[in-house]
Amino acid sequence: MKPASMSWSSLGSLVATAMVVRATPTDTIVVYAVDGNGVPNELYEAAQLYLDARCLASAPALHLHKPHGASEPVASLPADHAARDTFRGVRVEWTSHGAEAAPYAGGAAYSPSPFRGGPRGGFGGQQRCLRLEFPRRHRDVVRGAYIAHVLAVAAALRLKMREQKLYTNNPGMYCGGGRGGVDDHQMMWSAHPFVHPSTFDTLTIDPALRDGIRDDLLRFVLRREHYARAGRSWKRGYLLHGPPGTGKTSLIAAIANLLEFDIYDLELTAVGSNSDLRRLLASTRPKSLIVVEDIDCSLGLFDRTRKSSSPPPPSQGADQFYDPTFPPHGRRETISLSGVLNFVDGLWSSCVGERLIVFTTNHVDRLDPALLRPGRMDRKIELGYCKGHALRVLTSNYLGPGGDGDDECGRYEELMGEAERLLEEVHLTPADVAEVFMGCEGDGAHAAMQKLVDDLNYKRLAQKCVLSNGGDI
């Protein structure tokens, strides 16, 4: 009888222990997929990414989704399924629901992004959510550290998965918050995959200037604490100027590829007002390159100190023109110089994380000095005509090796040297030289270099004839 008595006693202890565990109070955090306006909840998306990476390896059921352009599918927790995780010794449970349910018995529910008027507000029906359940005694750990941990892991995963984007502003944007699941960013910007082959190794600019720009950029992205300590927004402004065809757009693409930044190509003539310009800036995301090309042609941002009351003629090679009689899109221009200056370094410029603002122009002398001061345009980079170093890069990019035999290589180098000497007298842009090489595709490197030398000799002769005729052709 004694063994049986011990057995019943042990069973009673186990039952008592189970009742204590069952009675342990729990808290529940409810994370909705979207808020009351239909704007996606970043924490919901981050939690699904986190669960995919940390908790779903042995899950009996998965939901797989492959975003357009992504290399691999992403797993998420299906509705009415659960996954467990451990953080600092605390066990938590995530449960996916197709609709909000009542809080667990004995638990307290907390929603970081509740709907207006309840979980059904604004939709007329229920919608997806994740529930995070954990022991109440570990509330501080979960709310204070675990949620931040989930967001940090998800941010790192996004960087590994992200696809660079090229954004353009939508001319038909409207006022007000996001509706129908569309936030300000989606409403105001159209996204396209950004794939551009330009790198710092393929740029046709002076090697010292190229290396200086690269060093400046890499230093910038590592100086978040420095900017905060100095009380400045984490941003930097570049002004690229020079004749058309000197590589301004290629440099922008190379910068984006080096830093893995998205590009926001801002068309100022499609922006209706200063307030819309501020909203466009506020809707951009960190790690971005905001570009305004041919800014001297986009709006009347010419030098106010000039005595002439009329704006300068349009830049050569620009697609847009400035005419106060016929403003863009048939309406009166409402963006002012003050609005652009505030866009660059006003209070609204500090509302986004790290980013570069890049302006390009063919005529830097036509811009208002207020736009060019340090703090707005921190570096002014002049890109000039093709010289010897640029020619060497172009021949490597377009022609490859110069020849197979010693004699052919020797003749090729002679032609290269002659072209370099001629480029000191004749102004050709890198784009002009590239066009010559592309026109000789399939003819061989020697024939392409000979064609360039012939063109340069012809242009030099034409220049001499112009000079001998007193400037008249």
C-alpha positions as CSV (number, residue, x, y, z in Angstrom):
1,M,0.0,0.0,0.0
2,K,2.8,2.4,0.7
3,P,4.0,2.6,-2.9
4,A,0.4,3.3,-4.0
5,S,0.2,6.0,-1.4
6,M,3.3,7.7,-2.7
7,S,2.0,7.5,-6.2
8,W,-1.2,9.3,-5.4
9,S,0.8,11.9,-3.5
10,S,3.1,12.6,-6.5
11,L,0.1,12.9,-8.8
12,G,-1.5,15.4,-6.4
13,S,1.6,17.5,-6.5
14,L,1.7,17.5,-10.3
15,V,-2.0,18.5,-10.5
16,A,-1.4,21.4,-8.1
17,T,1.7,22.5,-10.0
18,A,-0.3,22.5,-13.3
19,M,-3.1,24.6,-11.7
20,V,-0.5,27.1,-10.6
21,V,1.0,27.3,-14.1
22,R,-2.5,27.6,-15.6
23,A,-3.3,30.4,-13.2
24,T,-0.2,32.5,-14.1
25,P,-1.5,35.8,-15.4
26,T,-0.6,36.8,-18.9
27,D,-0.6,39.9,-21.0
28,T,-1.4,40.1,-24.7
29,I,-0.2,42.7,-27.3
30,V,-2.4,42.9,-30.4
31,V,-0.6,44.0,-33.5
32,Y,-3.0,44.9,-36.4
33,A,-2.0,44.6,-40.0
34,V,-3.2,48.2,-40.8
35,D,-4.4,51.1,-38.8
36,G,-7.8,52.8,-38.9
37,N,-7.0,54.7,-42.1
38,G,-5.8,51.5,-43.9
39,V,-2.1,52.4,-43.6
40,P,0.1,49.3,-43.2
41,N,1.5,48.8,-39.7
42,E,5.3,48.6,-39.7
43,L,5.3,46.4,-36.5
44,Y,3.1,43.8,-38.1
45,E,5.3,43.5,-41.2
46,A,8.4,43.5,-39.0
47,A,7.0,40.7,-36.8
48,Q,6.2,38.5,-39.8
49,L,9.7,39.0,-41.1
50,Y,11.1,38.2,-37.7
51,L,9.0,35.1,-37.3
52,D,10.1,33.9,-40.8
53,A,13.8,34.2,-39.8
54,R,13.6,33.0,-36.2
55,C,10.6,30.9,-35.4
56,L,9.1,29.1,-38.5
57,A,11.9,26.7,-39.5
58,S,10.0,23.7,-38.1
59,A,6.5,25.1,-38.4
60,P,3.9,22.6,-39.6
61,A,2.3,25.2,-41.8
62,L,3.6,28.3,-43.6
63,H,2.3,31.1,-45.8
64,L,4.8,31.8,-48.6
65,H,4.9,35.1,-50.6
66,K,7.5,36.1,-53.2
67,P,7.5,39.9,-53.8
68,H,8.0,41.0,-57.4
69,G,11.8,41.2,-58.1
70,A,12.8,39.4,-54.9
71,S,15.2,36.5,-55.1
72,E,13.5,34.3,-52.6
73,P,10.0,33.8,-51.1
74,V,9.2,35.1,-47.7
75,A,7.4,32.9,-45.1
76,S,4.8,34.2,-42.7
77,L,2.5,32.8,-40.0
78,P,-0.8,31.6,-41.5
79,A,-4.1,32.5,-39.8
80,D,-5.0,30.5,-36.7
81,H,-1.5,29.2,-36.2
82,A,1.0,29.9,-33.4
83,A,4.8,30.1,-33.1
84,R,6.9,30.3,-29.9
85,D,10.0,32.3,-29.2
86,T,12.4,32.8,-26.3
87,F,14.0,36.1,-25.4
88,R,16.3,36.6,-22.4
89,G,14.8,33.5,-20.8
90,V,11.2,34.7,-21.4
91,R,8.9,32.4,-23.4
92,V,6.4,34.2,-25.6
93,E,3.8,33.0,-28.1
94,W,2.8,34.6,-31.4
95,T,-0.7,33.7,-32.8
96,S,-2.0,34.8,-36.1
97,H,-5.7,35.7,-36.5
98,G,-7.8,36.6,-39.5
99,A,-9.9,38.7,-37.1
100,E,-9.6,40.2,-33.7
101,A,-10.8,38.0,-30.9
102,A,-11.6,38.6,-27.2
103,P,-8.6,38.8,-24.9
104,Y,-7.5,35.6,-23.2
105,A,-9.1,34.8,-19.9
106,G,-7.1,36.4,-17.1
107,G,-5.1,38.5,-19.5
108,A,-4.9,42.2,-20.4
109,A,-5.0,43.2,-24.1
110,Y,-2.9,46.1,-25.4
111,S,-2.8,47.4,-28.9
112,P,0.0,49.8,-30.0
113,S,-2.1,51.0,-32.9
114,P,-5.8,50.6,-32.1
115,F,-8.5,51.4,-34.7
116,R,-10.5,54.5,-34.2
117,G,-13.8,53.5,-32.6
118,G,-12.7,49.9,-32.0
119,P,-11.1,47.1,-34.1
120,R,-13.6,47.4,-36.8
121,G,-13.5,51.1,-37.2
122,G,-13.3,52.4,-40.8
123,F,-13.6,49.0,-42.5
124,G,-17.1,47.6,-41.6
125,G,-15.4,44.2,-40.9
126,Q,-12.6,42.5,-39.1
127,Q,-9.1,42.2,-40.3
128,R,-5.8,40.4,-39.7
129,C,-3.7,40.8,-36.6
130,L,-1.0,39.1,-34.6
131,R,-1.3,38.4,-30.9
132,L,1.8,38.3,-28.7
133,E,1.1,36.5,-25.3
134,F,3.6,36.4,-22.5
135,P,3.7,36.2,-18.6
136,R,2.7,39.4,-17.0
137,R,5.7,39.4,-14.7
138,H,7.9,39.9,-17.8
139,R,5.9,42.8,-19.1
140,D,8.8,45.2,-18.9
141,V,11.2,42.9,-20.8
142,V,8.7,42.3,-23.6
143,R,7.5,45.8,-24.1
144,G,10.8,47.5,-23.4
145,A,13.3,45.2,-25.1
146,Y,11.7,42.4,-27.1
147,I,9.6,44.6,-29.4
148,A,12.7,46.7,-30.1
149,H,14.6,43.5,-30.8
150,V,12.0,42.3,-33.3
151,L,12.1,45.7,-35.1
152,A,15.9,45.7,-35.2
153,V,16.1,42.2,-36.6
154,A,13.5,42.9,-39.2
155,A,15.3,46.1,-40.3
156,A,18.5,44.1,-40.8
157,L,16.6,41.5,-42.8
158,R,15.1,44.3,-45.0
159,L,18.6,45.6,-45.8
160,K,19.6,42.2,-47.0
161,M,16.4,41.7,-49.0
162,R,15.9,45.2,-50.3
163,E,15.8,46.1,-53.9
164,Q,17.0,49.5,-54.9
165,K,14.2,51.8,-56.2
166,L,13.9,54.8,-58.4
167,Y,11.0,57.0,-57.3
168,T,9.3,59.8,-59.3
169,N,6.8,62.2,-57.8
170,N,3.2,61.8,-59.0
171,P,1.8,65.0,-60.5
172,G,-1.8,64.0,-59.5
173,M,-1.2,63.8,-55.7
174,Y,-4.0,65.0,-53.4
175,C,-4.1,66.3,-49.9
176,G,-5.0,64.3,-46.8
177,G,-3.7,61.1,-45.2
178,G,-3.5,57.7,-46.8
179,R,-6.7,56.0,-47.7
180,G,-7.6,52.5,-48.7
181,G,-4.3,51.1,-47.6
182,V,-2.2,53.8,-49.4
183,D,0.1,55.9,-47.3
184,D,1.6,59.2,-48.2
185,H,4.7,57.6,-49.7
186,Q,2.7,55.3,-52.0
187,M,0.4,58.2,-52.9
188,M,3.1,60.8,-53.8
189,W,5.8,58.6,-55.3
190,S,5.8,56.0,-58.1
191,A,8.4,53.3,-57.7
192,H,10.5,51.5,-60.3
193,P,13.3,49.1,-59.9
194,F,16.7,50.8,-60.0
195,V,19.3,48.9,-62.0
196,H,22.2,51.0,-63.3
197,P,25.7,49.7,-64.2
198,S,27.5,52.9,-63.2
199,T,30.1,52.5,-60.5
200,F,33.0,54.7,-59.2
201,D,35.4,52.5,-61.3
202,T,33.6,53.3,-64.5
203,L,33.3,57.1,-63.9
204,T,35.2,59.3,-66.4
205,I,36.3,62.0,-63.9
206,D,39.7,62.9,-62.5
207,P,40.9,60.1,-60.2
208,A,41.7,62.4,-57.3
209,L,38.3,64.0,-57.5
210,R,36.6,60.5,-57.8
211,D,38.5,59.2,-54.7
212,G,37.7,62.4,-52.8
213,I,34.0,62.1,-53.5
214,R,33.9,58.4,-52.5
215,D,35.8,59.1,-49.2
216,D,33.4,61.9,-48.4
217,L,30.4,59.7,-49.0
218,L,31.7,56.8,-46.9
219,R,32.6,59.2,-44.1
220,F,29.1,60.7,-44.2
221,V,27.2,57.5,-43.7
222,L,29.3,56.6,-40.7
223,R,28.8,60.0,-38.9
224,R,25.3,59.8,-37.4
225,E,26.6,60.5,-33.9
226,H,28.8,63.3,-35.2
227,Y,25.8,65.1,-36.8
228,A,23.7,64.6,-33.7
229,R,26.4,65.9,-31.4
230,A,26.8,69.0,-33.7
231,G,23.1,69.6,-33.7
232,R,22.7,69.1,-37.4
233,S,20.4,67.0,-39.6
234,W,22.0,63.9,-41.0
235,K,22.1,65.1,-44.6
236,R,24.5,66.4,-47.1
237,G,24.0,68.5,-50.3
238,Y,25.9,68.1,-53.5
239,L,25.8,70.4,-56.5
240,L,27.0,68.8,-59.8
241,H,27.7,71.3,-62.5
242,G,29.3,71.3,-65.9
243,P,28.4,71.1,-69.6
244,P,25.9,68.6,-70.8
245,G,27.4,65.1,-71.3
246,T,30.1,65.3,-68.7
247,G,28.7,62.5,-66.5
248,K,26.5,64.1,-63.9
249,T,23.8,61.5,-64.2
250,S,26.4,58.7,-64.2
251,L,27.9,60.1,-61.0
252,I,24.4,60.1,-59.3
253,A,23.9,56.4,-60.3
254,A,27.4,55.5,-59.0
255,I,26.7,57.2,-55.6
256,A,23.4,55.3,-55.3
257,N,25.1,52.0,-56.1
258,L,28.0,52.7,-53.7
259,L,25.7,53.6,-50.7
260,E,22.9,51.3,-51.8
261,F,20.5,54.2,-51.5
262,D,17.1,54.6,-53.2
263,I,16.8,57.6,-55.6
264,Y,14.0,60.1,-55.5
265,D,13.9,61.9,-58.8
266,L,12.0,65.1,-58.0
267,E,10.4,67.0,-60.9
268,L,9.8,70.4,-59.4
269,T,7.5,71.5,-62.3
270,A,5.0,68.8,-61.3
271,V,4.8,70.1,-57.7
272,G,1.8,72.5,-57.0
273,S,2.9,74.4,-54.0
274,N,5.5,74.8,-51.2
275,S,3.3,72.8,-48.9
276,D,3.3,69.9,-51.4
277,L,7.0,70.2,-51.6
278,R,7.3,69.8,-47.9
279,R,4.9,66.8,-47.9
280,L,7.1,65.2,-50.7
281,L,10.2,65.6,-48.5
282,A,8.4,64.3,-45.4
283,S,7.2,61.2,-47.3
284,T,10.7,60.1,-48.4
285,R,12.5,57.4,-46.5
286,P,16.0,57.2,-44.9
287,K,19.0,56.0,-47.0
288,S,17.8,58.0,-50.0
289,L,19.2,60.2,-52.7
290,I,16.9,63.2,-53.5
291,V,17.8,64.4,-57.0
292,V,16.7,67.6,-58.9
293,E,18.3,67.6,-62.3
294,D,18.7,70.8,-64.3
295,I,17.5,72.9,-61.4
296,D,18.3,76.1,-63.3
297,C,15.6,75.1,-65.8
298,S,13.0,73.6,-63.5
299,L,11.9,76.9,-61.9
300,G,12.9,80.6,-61.7
301,L,15.7,80.0,-59.2
302,F,18.1,82.3,-61.1
303,D,20.4,84.8,-59.3
304,R,18.3,87.6,-57.8
305,T,21.4,89.8,-57.7
306,R,21.5,90.1,-61.5
307,K,20.5,93.5,-62.8
308,S,18.5,92.0,-65.7
309,S,14.8,91.6,-64.7
310,S,14.3,88.7,-67.2
311,P,15.3,85.1,-66.5
312,P,18.3,83.7,-68.4
313,P,17.9,81.5,-71.4
314,P,17.4,77.8,-70.9
315,S,20.3,75.5,-70.3
316,Q,21.7,73.7,-73.3
317,G,20.5,70.1,-73.5
318,A,17.7,70.6,-71.0
319,D,14.3,69.2,-71.7
320,Q,12.4,71.9,-69.7
321,F,12.4,75.6,-70.3
322,Y,11.4,78.6,-68.2
323,D,8.8,81.0,-69.6
324,P,6.8,83.1,-67.1
325,T,4.2,83.7,-69.8
326,F,3.5,79.9,-70.1
327,P,4.1,78.3,-66.7
328,P,4.4,74.5,-66.5
329,H,1.3,72.5,-66.9
330,G,-0.7,75.6,-67.9
331,R,-0.9,77.0,-64.3
332,R,0.8,79.8,-62.4
333,E,4.0,78.6,-60.7
334,T,3.5,78.6,-56.9
335,I,6.8,77.2,-55.7
336,S,9.1,80.0,-54.5
337,L,12.8,80.1,-53.9
338,S,12.1,80.3,-50.2
339,G,10.2,77.0,-50.5
340,V,13.1,75.3,-52.1
341,L,15.6,76.7,-49.6
342,N,13.4,75.4,-46.7
343,F,13.2,72.1,-48.6
344,V,17.0,71.9,-48.6
345,D,17.8,72.9,-45.0
346,G,14.7,74.2,-43.2
347,L,12.9,72.5,-40.3
348,W,11.2,70.0,-42.6
349,S,14.6,68.8,-43.9
350,S,15.3,67.1,-40.5
351,C,12.2,64.9,-40.6
352,V,13.9,62.0,-42.4
353,G,17.0,60.0,-41.6
354,E,20.3,59.9,-43.5
355,R,20.0,61.2,-47.1
356,L,21.8,63.2,-49.8
357,I,20.3,66.0,-51.7
358,V,21.8,66.4,-55.2
359,F,21.2,69.3,-57.6
360,T,22.6,69.4,-61.1
361,T,22.9,72.3,-63.5
362,N,24.7,73.2,-66.7
363,H,25.1,76.8,-65.6
364,V,26.0,77.3,-62.0
365,D,26.4,81.0,-62.4
366,R,22.7,81.4,-63.0
367,L,21.6,80.0,-59.6
368,D,20.8,82.2,-56.7
369,P,23.7,82.4,-54.3
370,A,21.4,81.6,-51.4
371,L,21.0,78.1,-52.8
372,L,24.7,77.5,-53.0
373,R,25.9,78.4,-49.5
374,P,27.4,75.6,-47.2
375,G,24.8,73.8,-45.3
376,R,22.6,73.7,-48.4
377,M,25.2,72.6,-51.0
378,D,28.1,71.2,-49.0
379,R,30.1,70.2,-52.0
380,K,30.2,71.8,-55.5
381,I,31.6,69.3,-58.0
382,E,32.6,70.6,-61.4
383,L,32.6,67.9,-64.2
384,G,34.5,69.0,-67.3
385,Y,35.4,67.9,-70.8
386,C,37.2,64.7,-71.6
387,K,40.9,64.6,-70.9
388,G,43.5,61.9,-70.8
389,H,42.4,60.1,-67.6
390,A,38.8,60.0,-68.8
391,L,39.8,58.7,-72.2
392,R,41.6,55.8,-70.6
393,V,38.5,54.9,-68.6
394,L,36.3,55.2,-71.7
395,T,38.6,53.0,-73.8
396,S,38.6,50.3,-71.0
397,N,34.8,50.5,-70.7
398,Y,34.0,50.4,-74.4
399,L,37.0,48.9,-76.3
400,G,38.7,46.6,-73.9
401,P,42.3,45.6,-74.7
402,G,43.9,47.6,-77.4
403,G,45.5,44.8,-79.5
404,D,46.8,41.3,-79.5
405,G,50.3,41.6,-81.0
406,D,53.2,43.9,-79.9
407,D,53.1,45.9,-83.1
408,E,49.3,46.4,-82.9
409,C,49.5,47.4,-79.2
410,G,52.3,49.8,-80.0
411,R,50.3,51.5,-82.7
412,Y,47.2,51.6,-80.5
413,E,49.2,53.4,-77.8
414,E,50.5,55.9,-80.3
415,L,46.9,56.6,-81.3
416,M,45.9,56.9,-77.6
417,G,48.7,59.4,-77.0
418,E,47.7,61.4,-80.1
419,A,44.1,61.5,-78.9
420,E,45.1,62.7,-75.5
421,R,47.1,65.6,-77.0
422,L,44.2,66.6,-79.3
423,L,41.8,66.6,-76.3
424,E,43.9,69.3,-74.7
425,E,43.0,71.5,-77.7
426,V,39.5,70.3,-78.7
427,H,36.6,70.2,-76.3
428,L,34.7,66.9,-76.4
429,T,32.6,65.6,-73.5
430,P,32.9,62.0,-72.3
431,A,29.4,61.4,-73.9
432,D,30.8,62.6,-77.3
433,V,33.8,60.2,-77.1
434,A,31.5,57.3,-76.0
435,E,29.3,58.0,-79.0
436,V,32.3,57.6,-81.3
437,F,33.2,54.3,-79.7
438,M,29.7,53.0,-79.8
439,G,29.5,53.8,-83.5
440,C,32.5,51.6,-84.1
441,E,31.2,48.6,-82.2
442,G,32.4,45.4,-83.9
443,D,35.2,47.2,-85.8
444,G,37.9,46.6,-83.2
445,A,39.7,48.9,-80.7
446,H,42.3,50.0,-83.2
447,A,39.6,51.2,-85.7
448,A,37.6,53.0,-83.0
449,M,40.7,54.9,-81.7
450,Q,41.6,55.8,-85.3
451,K,38.1,57.2,-85.8
452,L,38.4,59.3,-82.7
453,V,41.7,60.7,-83.8
454,D,40.3,61.6,-87.2
455,D,37.3,63.3,-85.6
456,L,39.5,65.3,-83.3
457,N,41.7,66.4,-86.1
458,Y,38.7,67.5,-88.1
459,K,37.3,69.5,-85.2
460,R,40.7,71.1,-84.5
461,L,40.9,72.2,-88.1
462,A,37.4,73.6,-88.0
463,Q,38.3,75.6,-84.8
464,K,41.3,77.1,-86.6
465,C,39.2,78.1,-89.6
466,V,36.8,79.9,-87.3
467,L,39.5,81.7,-85.5
468,S,41.2,82.8,-88.8
469,N,37.8,84.2,-90.0
470,G,37.4,86.3,-86.9
471,G,35.0,84.0,-85.2
472,D,32.6,83.6,-88.2
473,I,32.0,80.2,-89.6
